[in-house]
């Protein structure tokens, strides 16, 4: 039974499903599979779509060909760089063996161009990575310069007592009658006003002459320290103090170097809350602690209360130091044994360990007997 080839193609076309002609099959990777193609294929559903590769011929798909559309966009670049390096190595090896190929010159030039482009891209990345760091450095420098400009009008920082003592231009007003400086501090406003008038009179009298300049922001051991800006100011201040030294009753003011300030230790004592009258506190301490020399103790200031106690800074004397040591640095006040800590210099501060230990002691009963015999 011989059939005309044309009739067989006609029967095959009738059996096949119609091809979608809405799109150009050459421009799209998808088309409807014909029913007569791959009759044993598992994807036998009618009208299913198959991807159309570049090597597809006459509607037949090469299933073994990998799909190039899954490659990442950076992969060709890496392959080009690798190809360029491989090509250059191969050309160099062939040249060493005495072999040449017609396209060696062209491949060599192309490989070098690829490597140069890659090198430029790496340099750009490095510059981008460095620029943010430089911008941060510029910003930090700008902040520092702005801070330095602001600091010109800011108040001068108070220098440490040790630095002031070693300064030749740092002078101090002391009371020859009282080494605690208490009366001198009480009269300080009047003393400063008189000294300011004397400086003004000097400037008005000789406007074109040297101008005295001072800084009296420091206080060491209860005595006012005045720093002179130059030698002329120091001589001028000494002359002024000598003229007003005996102007107040009970005071004899003299000018000495800061290193000659009379030294007296201070102490911090913890008393019950609600104690505001300093004279009453000192009177009670003296009456309850006859074995401790408190004749010239003076309360300098009260500090922030902690729990059930109010700390005070007290100016004491050196005579009482061995007496306080014998009493385990505790004195009677009211119904408690108040803890006292001696501060030998103004820079001394209560350590965290001492403060925590005192806070723990506050939780104990405030009985003088239990405090006195706590170690027995």
Wavefront OBJ file of the C-alpha trace (Angstrom):
o trace
v 0.000 0.000 0.000
v 1.955 2.848 -1.306
v 0.786 6.233 -0.315
v 1.714 9.510 -1.759
v 4.154 11.385 0.483
v 2.017 14.460 0.135
v -1.036 12.613 1.484
v 0.969 11.381 4.530
v 1.972 14.929 5.394
v -1.696 15.876 5.066
v -2.771 13.152 7.525
v 0.004 14.150 9.933
v -1.105 17.751 9.860
v -4.726 16.706 10.609
v -3.600 14.698 13.663
v -1.458 17.449 15.079
v -2.809 20.227 17.226
v -2.675 23.624 15.740
v 0.474 25.678 16.310
v 0.022 29.046 18.008
v 0.712 31.613 15.347
v 0.040 34.632 17.558
v 3.757 35.020 18.194
v 6.825 34.660 16.095
v 8.338 31.293 16.968
v 11.794 32.543 16.119
v 11.596 35.414 18.599
v 10.006 33.621 21.556
v 11.467 30.674 23.513
v 8.047 29.067 23.971
v 5.697 27.300 21.556
v 2.935 24.679 21.687
v 4.314 21.132 21.189
v 2.929 19.132 18.332
v 1.175 15.921 19.247
v 3.128 13.919 16.680
v 6.458 14.945 18.260
v 7.933 12.592 20.875
v 4.854 10.352 21.299
v 6.584 8.491 24.136
v 7.519 11.667 26.030
v 6.098 11.784 29.590
v 4.819 15.300 28.974
v 1.961 14.025 26.844
v -0.637 16.545 27.912
v -2.278 18.237 25.026
v -1.333 21.821 24.450
v 1.665 21.830 26.802
v 4.407 24.379 26.242
v 8.091 23.627 25.841
v 11.096 26.011 25.849
v 12.588 26.591 22.465
v 16.412 26.694 22.532
v 18.754 28.342 20.078
v 19.804 24.966 18.619
v 16.221 23.848 18.022
v 15.658 22.805 14.473
v 12.273 22.106 12.881
v 10.478 22.353 16.226
v 12.637 19.665 17.927
v 14.097 20.578 21.336
v 17.589 19.575 22.456
v 16.859 18.473 26.028
v 20.553 17.887 26.804
v 21.560 21.465 26.031
v 21.931 23.595 29.208
v 19.858 26.724 29.419
v 22.142 29.754 29.204
v 19.462 32.060 30.640
v 20.153 30.721 34.184
v 23.680 32.170 34.285
v 24.278 35.122 36.568
v 25.106 38.455 34.874
v 28.589 38.467 36.455
v 29.509 35.018 35.137
v 30.460 36.109 31.573
v 32.784 38.762 33.025
v 34.568 36.185 35.160
v 34.785 33.836 32.201
v 36.246 36.596 30.023
v 38.931 37.402 32.603
v 39.724 33.736 33.046
v 39.808 33.237 29.282
v 42.163 36.185 28.891
v 44.581 34.862 31.498
v 44.433 31.350 30.065
v 45.029 32.656 26.545
v 48.046 34.704 27.561
v 49.560 31.747 29.404
v 48.912 29.479 26.434
v 50.475 31.910 23.963
v 53.526 32.331 26.189
v 53.903 28.557 26.539
v 53.577 27.998 22.786
v 56.105 30.740 22.124
v 58.557 29.121 24.513
v 58.107 25.819 22.654
v 58.573 27.517 19.289
v 54.985 27.183 18.113
v 52.832 30.005 16.774
v 49.287 30.271 15.518
v 47.785 32.804 13.113
v 45.409 34.307 15.719
v 47.935 34.614 18.528
v 48.468 38.353 18.017
v 44.729 39.084 17.904
v 43.956 36.922 20.959
v 46.861 38.441 22.874
v 45.667 42.006 22.237
v 42.075 41.117 23.173
v 43.170 39.406 26.388
v 45.266 42.387 27.441
v 42.341 44.760 26.839
v 40.121 42.572 29.011
v 42.638 42.544 31.857
v 43.123 46.327 31.643
v 39.373 46.883 31.904
v 39.184 44.579 34.907
v 42.075 46.422 36.557
v 40.341 49.787 36.095
v 37.139 48.444 37.626
v 39.031 47.161 40.665
v 40.670 50.578 41.131
v 37.264 52.282 41.036
v 35.961 49.922 43.719
v 38.968 50.641 45.904
v 38.473 54.398 45.519
v 34.810 54.090 46.455
v 35.784 52.129 49.562
v 38.377 54.734 50.598
v 36.238 57.846 49.986
v 33.743 57.238 52.843
v 36.647 56.921 55.324
v 38.151 60.194 54.099
v 34.771 61.917 54.391
v 34.416 60.660 57.985
v 37.887 61.974 58.805
v 37.023 65.367 57.313
v 33.813 65.485 59.340
v 35.657 64.639 62.552
v 38.259 67.321 61.817
v 35.481 69.807 61.160
v 33.839 68.976 64.482
v 37.149 69.427 66.291
v 37.738 72.808 64.673
v 34.216 73.938 65.558
v 34.708 72.743 69.118
v 37.987 74.660 69.365
v 36.269 77.804 68.109
v 33.504 77.420 70.672
v 35.990 76.781 73.436
v 37.479 80.255 72.983
v 34.405 81.844 74.551
v 33.778 79.070 77.061
v 34.686 79.436 80.751
v 38.230 78.473 81.627
v 38.615 75.056 83.220
v 39.604 75.103 86.863
v 43.094 73.732 87.191
v 44.053 71.011 89.619
v 45.401 72.117 93.029
v 48.784 70.494 92.339
v 49.201 72.540 89.149
v 48.215 75.740 90.930
v 50.672 75.175 93.768
v 53.597 74.779 91.352
v 52.696 77.980 89.460
v 54.934 80.923 90.432
v 52.145 83.396 89.637
v 49.552 81.663 91.860
v 49.111 83.687 95.069
v 46.742 83.113 97.983
v 44.989 85.307 100.537
v 45.407 83.890 104.041
v 44.243 84.971 107.477
v 47.125 85.084 109.922
v 44.724 84.750 112.876
v 42.733 81.743 111.614
v 44.347 78.992 109.576
v 41.000 77.541 108.503
v 40.137 80.550 106.298
v 36.536 80.566 107.530
v 36.330 84.282 108.373
v 38.182 85.137 105.194
v 35.565 83.310 103.139
v 32.756 85.041 105.010
v 34.208 88.437 104.113
v 35.272 87.456 100.598
v 32.565 89.442 98.788
v 33.644 92.643 100.515
v 37.338 91.891 99.949
v 36.815 91.177 96.250
v 34.806 94.377 95.806
v 37.570 96.488 97.375
v 40.258 94.834 95.222
v 38.162 95.348 92.074
v 37.841 99.072 92.859
v 41.601 99.320 93.270
v 42.168 97.676 89.865
v 39.655 100.050 88.250
v 41.328 103.079 89.812
v 44.667 101.942 88.410
v 43.259 101.512 84.884
v 41.521 104.915 84.951
v 44.641 106.641 86.259
v 47.023 105.163 83.673
v 44.969 103.948 80.681
v 48.054 103.593 78.490
v 50.101 101.762 81.109
v 50.218 98.058 81.909
v 46.884 96.572 82.927
v 46.746 94.094 85.846
v 44.902 90.848 85.095
v 43.877 88.053 87.484
v 41.887 84.843 87.889
v 40.448 84.027 91.339
v 38.396 80.896 90.485
v 40.398 78.456 92.655
v 40.007 77.662 96.351
v 42.548 75.463 98.138
v 41.964 74.279 101.717
v 39.430 77.028 102.282
v 41.705 79.848 101.040
v 41.129 81.944 97.943
v 43.857 81.545 95.294
v 44.426 84.402 92.832
v 46.500 83.679 89.742
v 48.301 86.675 88.239
v 48.753 86.777 84.465
v 52.199 88.395 84.666
v 54.813 89.722 87.059
v 53.377 93.252 87.073
v 49.988 91.924 88.192
v 51.673 89.992 91.000
v 53.469 93.086 92.331
v 50.310 95.190 92.019
v 48.235 92.622 93.961
v 50.800 92.422 96.760
v 50.691 96.209 97.145
v 46.872 96.229 97.267
v 46.687 93.461 99.905
v 49.254 95.191 102.088
v 47.049 98.329 102.149
v 43.792 96.531 103.086
v 45.194 93.742 105.302
v 43.899 95.230 108.582
v 40.627 96.713 107.301
v 38.344 94.097 108.946
v 37.996 93.275 112.611
v 39.367 89.875 113.577
v 41.219 89.506 110.267
v 44.775 90.058 109.214
v 45.015 89.359 105.493
v 48.333 88.630 103.855
v 49.391 87.474 100.395
v 51.509 84.318 100.165
v 52.369 81.830 97.473
v 49.844 79.032 96.972
v 52.343 76.473 98.249
v 52.405 78.269 101.639
v 48.694 77.866 102.347
v 48.198 76.428 105.860
v 47.404 72.765 105.572
v 44.450 71.315 107.451
v 42.829 67.962 106.738
v 39.150 67.593 105.993
v 36.785 64.724 106.667
v 33.480 63.409 105.443
v 31.006 62.370 108.116
v 27.613 60.653 107.695
v 24.870 61.926 110.007
v 21.116 61.262 110.160
v 18.945 63.054 107.639
v 17.326 66.354 108.523
v 20.402 67.951 110.117
v 20.610 71.503 108.754
v 22.009 73.667 111.578
v 25.810 73.437 111.356
v 26.439 75.039 114.744
v 24.028 72.595 116.398
v 25.813 69.644 114.732
v 29.258 70.773 115.921
v 27.966 71.390 119.455
v 26.458 67.897 119.614
v 29.655 66.285 118.293
v 31.813 68.111 120.843
v 29.522 67.200 123.742
v 29.332 63.480 122.870
v 33.010 62.991 121.928
v 35.128 64.517 124.686
v 38.068 62.251 123.825
v 38.418 63.848 120.349
v 39.770 67.389 119.919
v 36.993 69.189 117.995
v 37.643 72.704 119.276
v 38.162 74.204 115.814
v 36.103 71.836 113.657
v 34.064 73.639 110.990
v 31.428 72.226 108.647
v 32.277 73.362 105.126
v 29.282 71.993 103.223
v 26.536 69.405 103.167
v 26.328 66.868 100.338
v 23.548 64.884 98.692
v 21.790 62.492 101.044
v 22.083 58.726 100.517
v 19.445 56.405 101.961
v 19.104 57.304 105.661
v 22.257 59.459 105.961
v 23.342 62.993 105.134
v 27.095 63.404 104.402
v 28.922 66.568 105.473
v 32.440 67.797 104.682
v 34.144 68.997 107.872
v 37.382 70.935 108.306
v 39.291 69.227 111.115
v 42.767 69.557 112.661
v 45.829 67.354 112.743
v 45.636 66.924 116.516
v 42.553 64.749 116.228
v 43.976 62.315 113.635
v 45.472 59.812 116.120
v 42.348 60.131 118.292
v 40.082 59.262 115.355
v 42.300 56.317 114.457
v 41.992 54.992 118.008
v 38.195 55.304 117.785
v 38.160 53.289 114.521
v 37.102 56.461 112.686
v 33.663 56.519 114.307
v 32.209 59.282 116.479
v 29.007 59.471 118.496
v 26.141 61.559 117.213
v 22.646 61.175 118.616
v 21.924 57.447 118.892
v 24.390 56.263 116.259
v 28.108 55.842 115.832
v 28.694 58.048 112.807
v 31.350 56.912 110.384
v 33.999 59.486 109.446
v 36.542 59.349 106.618
v 39.592 61.619 106.663
v 40.471 63.367 103.378
v 44.117 64.354 103.404
v 43.851 66.378 100.159
v 41.082 68.048 98.232
v 41.520 65.479 95.462
v 40.581 62.615 97.799
v 37.196 61.079 97.024
v 35.176 58.374 98.699
v 35.939 55.120 96.903
v 33.130 52.907 95.633
v 34.087 50.157 98.060
v 33.879 52.487 101.075
v 30.572 53.905 99.933
v 29.065 50.459 99.417
v 30.332 49.299 102.811
v 28.753 52.330 104.453
v 25.470 51.707 102.668
v 25.512 48.145 103.990
v 26.175 49.496 107.484
v 23.104 51.691 107.160
v 20.953 48.564 107.087
v 22.189 47.579 110.568
v 20.436 48.842 113.727
v 21.541 52.385 114.595
v 22.702 51.429 118.086
v 25.902 52.958 119.417
v 26.570 49.831 121.478
v 26.337 47.493 118.509
v 28.620 49.789 116.504
v 31.234 50.114 119.244
v 31.584 46.371 119.861
v 31.093 45.193 116.274
v 34.643 43.759 116.142
v 34.592 41.949 119.457
l 1 2 3 4 5 6 7 8 9 10 11 12 13 14 15 16 17 18 19 20 21 22 23 24 25 26 27 28 29 30 31 32 33 34 35 36 37 38 39 40 41 42 43 44 45 46 47 48 49 50 51 52 53 54 55 56 57 58 59 60 61 62 63 64 65 66 67 68 69 70 71 72 73 74 75 76 77 78 79 80 81 82 83 84 85 86 87 88 89 90 91 92 93 94 95 96 97 98 99 100 101 102 103 104 105 106 107 108 109 110 111 112 113 114 115 116 117 118 119 120 121 122 123 124 125 126 127 128 129 130 131 132 133 134 135 136 137 138 139 140 141 142 143 144 145 146 147 148 149 150 151 152 153 154 155 156 157 158 159 160 161 162 163 164 165 166 167 168 169 170 171 172 173 174 175 176 177 178 179 180 181 182 183 184 185 186 187 188 189 190 191 192 193 194 195 196 197 198 199 200 201 202 203 204 205 206 207 208 209 210 211 212 213 214 215 216 217 218 219 220 221 222 223 224 225 226 227 228 229 230 231 232 233 234 235 236 237 238 239 240 241 242 243 244 245 246 247 248 249 250 251 252 253 254 255 256 257 258 259 260 261 262 263 264 265 266 267 268 269 270 271 272 273 274 275 276 277 278 279 280 281 282 283 284 285 286 287 288 289 290 291 292 293 294 295 296 297 298 299 300 301 302 303 304 305 306 307 308 309 310 311 312 313 314 315 316 317 318 319 320 321 322 323 324 325 326 327 328 329 330 331 332 333 334 335 336 337 338 339 340 341 342 343 344 345 346 347 348 349 350 351 352 353 354 355 356 357 358 359 360 361 362 363 364 365 366 367 368 369 370 371 372 373 374 375 376
